[in-house]
Amino acid sequence: MAIQTPDGTAASNAKSMSIIVTKGSLDWAYPPFILATTAAAMGVDVTMFFTFYGLPLLLKKLDLQISALGNPAMKMPMMGTHMVMPNIVGMIPGVHAAATVMMKNLIKKKGVASIEELREAAVESEVKMIACQMTMDLFEYDRKDMIDGIQIGGAATYMEQALKSDVNLYI
């Protein structure tokens, strides 16, 4: 976003934000993409750095799951109430798949954008997305498996952005 200075030249008043994305489950994929696309819509220059378990969010084919195990705050609206799933239930085979289906159905029913849609909105909003090179090497991901329009870089690439950002988030 540019403004006019008294001498007629353009000066930038754009704010900037960086987000480190470290988690790739269905529920943890929403916060960074919602924050990034909202900030971009407000004229903020946004950089997202995807590392460790957040890196799969850049894969062309997403297979996002959700787990109730270790998440006592997860309460699903059911039968007019909010049902809490005890941790021990999360260890039963098939529960993760069922919880994922329930969450995806709830997302669709409530008209919430999918992660694929939010990711596409981020691309269209020119959010800079950086895939961590070390994580790609560590988990043996190939560039051809990633969506188009991303950059590959390491911690130094992220730090260049973070050091000049007005807001830095770790999600």
N, C-alpha and C positions, 0 to 999 in steps of 0.2 A: 504494500500500500504506500503510495507516494503522496507527499504534500508539496505545495509550492512554497518556496522560501521567498523573502522580500525581494531578492534579486531575480526572481523568476526561474531559478533552477529547481529541480526536483530533489527532495530529500525523503528518505525513507523513515516512516514511523512504525513499521511493521514490528510486531512482537514476534518472539520465537519460542518454541517449546520442543523439548526432546523427551522421548519416552523409551525406557528400556523395557522390552517385552520379554518376560522370562517364563511365562506359563502358556500352555497350549490346549488346555481343556476347554470345552464348550463354554462353561461359565466364566472362565478367566480370559477368554478371547474377547468378550464384549467390552470391558472397561477401556482397554487401550484404543480400540477402533472407534468407540463412541467419542471418547475424549479427543482423539486425533481429528476425526471428521468434523466435530463441532468446532474445535479451535480453527481448523482450516476454513470453515464457513464464516468464521468471524475475522478472517484476514490474518490469522497467525501462521507463520511459517513453521511447519511441523516436520520433525525427523523422528522416525521410529527405528529403534535398533533391536532386532530380533536375535536373541541368543538362547542357548540351551533349549529348554522345552518349549519356548516361544517360537523357535525357528520353524517348526512344522506349519505354522499359520501362513507361511509364504509358499507352501507347496501348492501346485496346481490343483491336486485332488486332495480335498480336506476330508478327514474322517474323525470329526470331533466327538469326543465322548464326555460324559460327566460322571463324577463319582460322589456318592453321599458319604463314603468312608472318610472319617476325620473332619466332616463338615457339619457340626451340630447346628449351624445357622440355616441349613437347607431345610426349608419348610415348603412343601408343595401344596397349593390349594386343591383340596379334594373334599367332595361331599359337604360343601358349605363350611369347611374349617381348614386349618393349615396343618397338614400331617407331617410329623417329624419322623425321620427314619433312624432308628437306633443304629449305632455304629456296627454292631455285630451282624446286622442284616446285610451290610455292605460286603461282607465276606462270602456270601452265598453266591455261587455261580449264576450268572445271568442278571444279577441285580443292577450292575452298571449299565448293561444294555437296556434294561427296562427303564431305569432312571433317565437315560439319554433319550429314549423314545418319548417319555412323558414330558421332558423339558422341551424337546423339539416341537411336540404337539402344542404345548402351552405357548411357545414363541410364535408359532404360526397362528394359533387361535387369537392371540392378542395383537396380531399385526406388527410384531417386532421384526425389524429387518434381520435377515440371516447374516452370518459372518461373511459369507461370500459377497453379499450385497454391500455390507459395510466396507469390506476390503476393496471392492470395485469403486465405491464412493471415495475412498482414500486415494486410490490411483487417479481418479478423475479430478480430485481436488489438489493434485500435485503434492501430496504428502510424500516426503522422501522416506523410502523404506530401505534399510540396510540389513542385509543378512550377515551374521557373524561368520567370518571365514574360518576361525578356529572351530566353531561348533559344526560347521559344514564338514570340515575335515574329521573331527572327532566322531560324529555320527554317520559319516560316509554318505552325505547328501550330495547330489550332483546338481549343477546349475540348471540343467535342462528340466529338472523336476520342479523348479521354482517358477512362479508367475513372472511375466514379463514386466519390465520397468523398475526392477529393484537394483540396488547397488550391492556389491559385496565388499566388505571391509572388516577391519578388526577394531579393537578397543580404541586405538588411536584415531580412527575415522570417526567413531562415536564421540570421543572426547573433543575433537575439533568443533563439533556441533554443540555439545553440552556446555563447553566453556563460554560460548557466546550466546547461549539461550537464556531467556528471561525466566523460564519455568523448566524444571527437570523433574520427571516422574519415573518412579520405578514400580512396575506392575508385574 
